[in-house]
Amino acid sequence: MKDTPQYLKTNDMAKMIGYSKDYLLKHKGVFFFEGTHYFTKQKRTNWKVSSMIAWIENKNLSDKAKEILDLVS
């Protein structure tokens, strides 16, 4: 993991984890949260690699995500 960057742009993150760019963008604020999974600066989204890998491996939903899904269902 030494050569892996800490942050990736949306396209690069999508390729790395095998999800589409649209999936990542559509689920900002649902599964992915600013300050945890991504950081925004000057209209650019920087995805935190370690947080996204943890999401892939665990598939644990945060409390906020569970609340949102409860409201929708």
PyMOL commands that set and color helices and strands:
alter all, ss='L'
color gray80, all
select helices_A, chain A and resi 10-17+21-26+49-58+63-72
alter helices_A, ss='H'
color red, helices_A
select strands_A, chain A and resi 7-8+38-41+44-48
alter strands_A, ss='S'
color yellow, strands_A
deselect
rebuild
show_as cartoon
